[in-house]
Amino acid sequence: MKLAKRHILTTLFLTLFLTACSGGLADLAEKILYPFDNVNKNYQVPENPPENLYQVTFNVPATDGSTMSIHSWVYNTQNLNARTFVYFHGNGENLQALYQYNFIGVLKQLGVHFIIIDYPGLGRSQGVPNQENLVNSALAAIDWAKEKHPGSTLIVWGRSLGAAVATLATSRRSDIVDGLIITSGWNNFLAVAKDKTSLANSIPKSWTEQNRYDSAAAAAMINLPVLIHHGVNDKTIPIKFGRTLFHSFPAEVNPTMKEIAGKDHNDIFTVQSVWQDIKSFMN
C-alpha cells in the first residue's frame, strides 16, 4: 500500500512539475533561440557605424500591433553594376560582432553592395523576437535593397537562424530575389530541438507555433538558384538537417550543396573554397 501511494504521489508531483515547467520550457527555448541579452552585453553596437558604412532604420509592423524600429548597416561599392547581398546573421551575433570578426571586411572584398540588419531585440533594433517579427524585418531589408539597386542582381544569404529567416523571406519575395545562399541551415527549428532533448516535446504549442522556422516548407515554394554550405562536423545544427532542407527544394531548382569536411558550426567561413563558391555563385 505504501509503495502504491508513493507511486501515485510521484506521478502527481511529476505531472505538476511538467505542468509548471511547460511555461518554463518556453522561456528556456526562448533563451536558446534568442540569446540576445548576452549578445548585446558582449558586443555593443555603436551609435554610429564604422567607416565606409552607413545606417538605415526601418519601421516594421510587429505581431502585437506595434511598430518596431529595425537597425541596419549598409555598404555601397563604387561599382554601380555590382551584385547586392542581403545578409542575415546567426542568433549569437549582431552587427558589432560581425565587424569585430571582420566578416564585414570580407564582405567588402567581394565587391558587392550589402545590407545587414539586427533582429528585433538585438543591437539597436527594437521589438520582441519571434518568427514573424524577424521575417517581416527581413522583408523590409529585401524590399529596400531592391528599391535602392533596382538593376542589380539581388542575392539573399543567411547563416544558422539567419538561414531560416533568409529562406522564409525569399519564399515571399521570389519575384525580386535572384539567388539564395544558405549556410548551416535546418529544415525546422523543432526538429533540431527534439534532436537535442526529449523535453522539446513539452514546449507549449503556443510558443512553437510562433517560432516554427519551417525552412523545408518555404524551400518547396522557391524556384531560383540555391547554394548551400554545411559543416560535416556541425554539432549545433547537425548536417542531417541541412540535407533534409536541401532535398526540400523543387527538383527543377537543382540546388547545390557543399558539405565541408572537418568543419563545425562556427568555423565554416575559415575554408577558402566556401568563399570561392560564393564568388562563382554570384557571378
C-alpha positions as CSV (number, residue, x, y, z in Angstrom):
1,M,0.0,0.0,0.0
2,K,2.8,2.4,0.9
3,L,4.5,1.6,-2.5
4,A,1.3,2.3,-4.4
5,K,0.7,5.5,-2.5
6,R,4.3,6.6,-3.2
7,H,3.9,5.8,-6.9
8,I,0.7,7.9,-7.0
9,L,2.4,10.8,-5.3
10,T,5.4,10.5,-7.5
11,T,3.2,10.6,-10.6
12,L,1.2,13.5,-9.2
13,F,4.4,15.5,-8.4
14,L,5.9,14.7,-11.9
15,T,2.7,15.9,-13.6
16,L,2.6,19.1,-11.5
17,F,6.3,19.6,-12.3
18,L,5.9,19.2,-16.0
19,T,2.8,21.4,-16.0
20,A,4.6,24.1,-14.1
21,C,7.7,23.7,-16.3
22,S,5.8,24.0,-19.6
23,G,6.0,27.8,-19.4
24,G,9.5,27.5,-18.1
25,L,10.4,25.4,-21.1
26,A,9.1,28.1,-23.4
27,D,11.3,30.6,-21.5
28,L,14.3,28.2,-21.9
29,A,13.6,27.7,-25.6
30,E,13.3,31.5,-26.0
31,K,16.7,32.0,-24.4
32,I,18.3,29.3,-26.5
33,L,16.9,30.5,-29.8
34,Y,17.2,34.2,-29.0
35,P,20.2,34.7,-26.6
36,F,20.1,38.4,-27.5
37,D,20.7,39.8,-24.0
38,N,24.1,38.0,-23.8
39,V,25.0,39.0,-27.3
40,N,24.3,42.7,-26.6
41,K,26.4,42.5,-23.4
42,N,29.3,41.1,-25.3
43,Y,29.0,43.2,-28.4
44,Q,27.7,46.8,-28.0
45,V,26.6,48.2,-31.3
46,P,27.8,51.8,-31.5
47,E,25.6,54.8,-32.2
48,N,27.5,55.5,-35.5
49,P,28.6,52.7,-37.8
50,P,32.3,52.1,-38.8
51,E,34.0,53.9,-41.6
52,N,32.5,53.4,-45.1
53,L,29.2,52.1,-43.7
54,Y,26.0,53.9,-43.1
55,Q,22.9,53.0,-41.2
56,V,19.3,52.7,-42.3
57,T,16.4,52.2,-39.9
58,F,13.1,50.5,-40.9
59,N,9.7,50.9,-39.3
60,V,8.3,47.3,-39.3
61,P,4.9,46.2,-38.1
62,A,5.1,43.7,-35.1
63,T,2.8,40.9,-34.3
64,D,1.5,42.7,-31.2
65,G,0.3,45.6,-33.4
66,S,3.1,48.0,-32.5
67,T,5.9,49.3,-34.8
68,M,9.4,48.1,-34.5
69,S,12.5,50.2,-35.3
70,I,14.9,47.8,-37.1
71,H,18.5,48.9,-37.4
72,S,20.9,48.0,-40.3
73,W,24.3,48.7,-41.6
74,V,24.7,49.3,-45.4
75,Y,27.7,49.3,-47.7
76,N,27.8,50.5,-51.3
77,T,30.7,49.7,-53.5
78,Q,31.8,52.1,-56.2
79,N,30.9,49.6,-58.9
80,L,27.3,50.6,-59.7
81,N,26.9,47.3,-61.6
82,A,27.8,45.2,-58.6
83,R,25.7,42.4,-57.1
84,T,23.6,43.2,-54.0
85,F,23.6,41.0,-50.9
86,V,21.1,41.0,-48.1
87,Y,22.7,39.0,-45.3
88,F,21.0,37.6,-42.2
89,H,23.4,36.5,-39.4
90,G,23.1,33.8,-36.7
91,N,21.5,34.2,-33.3
92,G,24.8,34.6,-31.5
93,E,25.8,37.7,-33.4
94,N,24.9,41.3,-34.0
95,L,26.3,44.0,-36.3
96,Q,29.2,44.8,-33.9
97,A,30.1,41.1,-33.6
98,L,30.3,40.8,-37.4
99,Y,32.5,43.9,-37.6
100,Q,34.9,42.6,-34.9
101,Y,35.1,39.1,-36.6
102,N,36.0,41.0,-39.8
103,F,33.1,39.3,-41.6
104,I,32.0,42.8,-42.8
105,G,35.5,43.4,-44.0
106,V,35.5,40.1,-46.0
107,L,32.1,41.1,-47.5
108,K,33.6,44.3,-48.7
109,Q,36.3,42.4,-50.5
110,L,33.6,40.5,-52.5
111,G,32.9,43.8,-54.2
112,V,29.2,43.8,-53.6
113,H,26.6,46.2,-52.2
114,F,25.2,44.8,-49.0
115,I,22.8,45.4,-46.1
116,I,22.7,43.6,-42.8
117,I,20.0,44.0,-40.2
118,D,19.9,43.3,-36.5
119,Y,16.9,41.3,-35.5
120,P,14.3,42.7,-33.0
121,G,15.9,42.9,-29.6
122,L,19.4,42.8,-31.0
123,G,21.8,45.7,-31.0
124,R,19.9,48.9,-31.7
125,S,16.9,47.2,-33.1
126,Q,13.7,47.3,-31.1
127,G,10.9,44.8,-30.7
128,V,10.3,41.3,-29.4
129,P,11.9,38.4,-31.3
130,N,9.6,35.8,-32.9
131,Q,9.5,34.2,-36.3
132,E,7.0,36.7,-37.9
133,N,8.8,39.7,-36.5
134,L,12.2,38.5,-37.8
135,V,10.8,37.6,-41.2
136,N,8.9,41.0,-41.5
137,S,12.2,42.7,-40.7
138,A,14.0,40.7,-43.4
139,L,11.3,41.5,-45.9
140,A,11.8,45.2,-45.2
141,A,15.5,44.9,-45.9
142,I,15.0,42.9,-49.1
143,D,12.4,45.4,-50.4
144,W,14.8,48.3,-49.5
145,A,17.7,46.7,-51.3
146,K,15.7,46.1,-54.5
147,E,14.5,49.7,-54.5
148,K,18.0,51.0,-53.8
149,H,19.6,48.9,-56.5
150,P,16.8,48.0,-59.0
151,G,19.1,46.9,-61.8
152,S,21.4,44.8,-59.6
153,T,21.3,41.0,-59.1
154,L,19.8,40.5,-55.6
155,I,21.1,37.7,-53.5
156,V,19.8,36.8,-50.1
157,W,22.1,35.0,-47.8
158,G,21.6,33.6,-44.3
159,R,23.6,31.6,-41.7
160,S,22.1,29.4,-38.9
161,L,19.0,31.2,-37.6
162,G,19.6,33.6,-40.4
163,A,19.4,30.8,-42.9
164,A,15.8,30.1,-41.8
165,V,15.0,33.8,-41.9
166,A,16.5,34.1,-45.4
167,T,14.6,31.0,-46.7
168,L,11.3,32.1,-45.3
169,A,11.7,35.7,-46.6
170,T,12.9,34.6,-50.0
171,S,9.8,32.3,-50.4
172,R,7.7,35.5,-50.1
173,R,9.9,37.6,-52.4
174,S,10.9,35.1,-55.1
175,D,9.7,37.6,-57.7
176,I,12.5,40.1,-56.9
177,V,15.3,37.8,-55.4
178,D,17.7,36.3,-57.9
179,G,19.5,33.8,-55.7
180,L,19.6,32.3,-52.2
181,I,22.7,31.2,-50.2
182,I,22.2,29.0,-47.1
183,T,25.0,28.4,-44.6
184,S,24.4,25.9,-41.8
185,G,20.6,25.7,-42.3
186,W,17.9,23.5,-40.9
187,N,14.5,22.0,-42.0
188,N,12.6,23.4,-39.0
189,F,13.5,24.5,-35.5
190,L,11.5,21.9,-33.6
191,A,13.2,19.0,-35.4
192,V,16.6,20.4,-34.2
193,A,15.3,20.9,-30.7
194,K,13.9,17.4,-30.4
195,D,17.2,16.0,-31.6
196,K,18.9,17.8,-28.7
197,T,16.4,16.8,-25.9
198,S,13.1,15.0,-25.4
199,L,12.0,17.9,-23.3
200,A,11.4,19.7,-26.6
201,N,8.2,17.7,-26.9
202,S,6.8,19.5,-23.8
203,I,7.4,23.0,-25.1
204,P,4.0,24.7,-25.3
205,K,2.5,24.7,-28.8
206,S,1.6,28.4,-28.3
207,W,5.4,29.1,-28.4
208,T,6.4,26.6,-31.1
209,E,3.7,27.8,-33.5
210,Q,5.2,31.3,-33.3
211,N,8.7,30.0,-33.8
212,R,8.5,27.1,-36.3
213,Y,11.0,28.4,-38.8
214,D,9.8,25.7,-41.2
215,S,12.5,26.2,-43.8
216,A,11.6,23.0,-45.6
217,A,8.1,24.2,-46.3
218,A,9.4,27.5,-47.5
219,A,12.0,25.8,-49.7
220,A,9.3,23.9,-51.6
221,M,8.0,27.3,-52.8
222,I,11.3,28.6,-54.1
223,N,12.3,28.4,-57.7
224,L,15.6,30.2,-58.1
225,P,19.3,29.3,-57.8
226,V,20.3,28.0,-54.4
227,L,23.8,27.4,-52.8
228,I,24.1,25.5,-49.5
229,H,27.1,25.0,-47.3
230,H,27.1,22.9,-44.1
231,G,29.9,21.6,-41.9
232,V,30.1,17.8,-41.7
233,N,31.1,18.1,-38.0
234,D,28.4,20.6,-37.1
235,K,27.2,19.8,-33.6
236,T,24.9,22.8,-33.2
237,I,22.8,22.0,-36.3
238,P,23.9,18.5,-37.4
239,I,24.3,18.2,-41.1
240,K,21.3,15.8,-41.5
241,F,19.0,18.8,-41.0
242,G,20.9,20.7,-43.8
243,R,20.5,17.6,-46.0
244,T,16.8,17.5,-45.3
245,L,16.5,21.2,-46.3
246,F,18.5,20.6,-49.4
247,H,16.1,17.8,-50.5
248,S,13.1,20.1,-49.8
249,F,13.7,22.4,-52.8
250,P,11.9,21.5,-56.0
251,A,13.8,19.2,-58.3
252,E,13.9,21.8,-61.1
253,V,15.8,24.2,-58.8
254,N,18.7,21.8,-58.8
255,P,20.3,23.3,-55.7
256,T,24.0,23.0,-55.0
257,M,25.0,21.6,-51.6
258,K,28.7,21.6,-50.5
259,E,29.4,19.5,-47.4
260,I,32.5,21.0,-45.7
261,A,34.7,18.2,-44.2
262,G,36.1,18.7,-40.8
263,K,34.2,21.9,-40.0
264,D,31.8,22.6,-37.2
265,H,29.1,25.4,-36.9
266,N,31.3,28.4,-36.3
267,D,34.4,27.8,-38.3
268,I,32.9,27.1,-41.8
269,F,34.0,30.6,-43.1
270,T,37.6,29.7,-42.5
271,V,37.5,27.5,-45.6
272,Q,38.6,29.3,-48.7
273,S,36.6,27.1,-51.0
274,V,33.4,28.4,-49.3
275,W,34.2,31.9,-50.4
276,Q,35.2,30.7,-53.9
277,D,31.8,29.0,-54.2
278,I,30.0,32.2,-53.2
279,K,32.0,34.2,-55.8
280,S,31.2,31.7,-58.5
281,F,27.5,31.7,-57.5
282,M,27.1,35.4,-57.6
283,N,28.8,35.7,-61.0
